[in-house]
């Protein structure tokens, strides 16, 4: 595996030489100067849904809502770690090697690159999580040992 090249190379083309005011004021996502989570949730409606909040050369930040029993497809990332802030409800991360992490509102979960992670809403409440990744955020779908999910293959980022 030593000959694998990174899927992405960080290229920052917009460099500044000192403090400046914001040059772009977006009125909708991504990259709004001030985002109210309650406003996003009201606009998006009942889960499931995901909306990109921040997107630039270094960051992909997505707000994700899931209903009870909902979640994502098991996957892993080759060239970046991923982390989440749980904002509502209770979630379970099933990870490569049998590790399981359960997290609730105000918890942060970090998963290192190469680790298959399958996220599921547990309990009877909707969940809300803020996912932080790095572009292009290629997902490699893979079986989940604990849950028996067997779909695999590469795909672009959908909902972390």
Secondary structure, 3 states (H helix, E strand, C coil): CCCCCCCCCCCCCCCCCCCCCCCCCCCCCCCCCCCCHHHHHHHHCCCCEEEEEEECCCCEEEEEEECCCCECCCEECCCCCEEEEEEECEEEEEEHHHCEEEEECCCEEEECCCCCEEEEEECCCCEEEEEEECCCCCEEECCCCCCCCCCCEEECCCCC
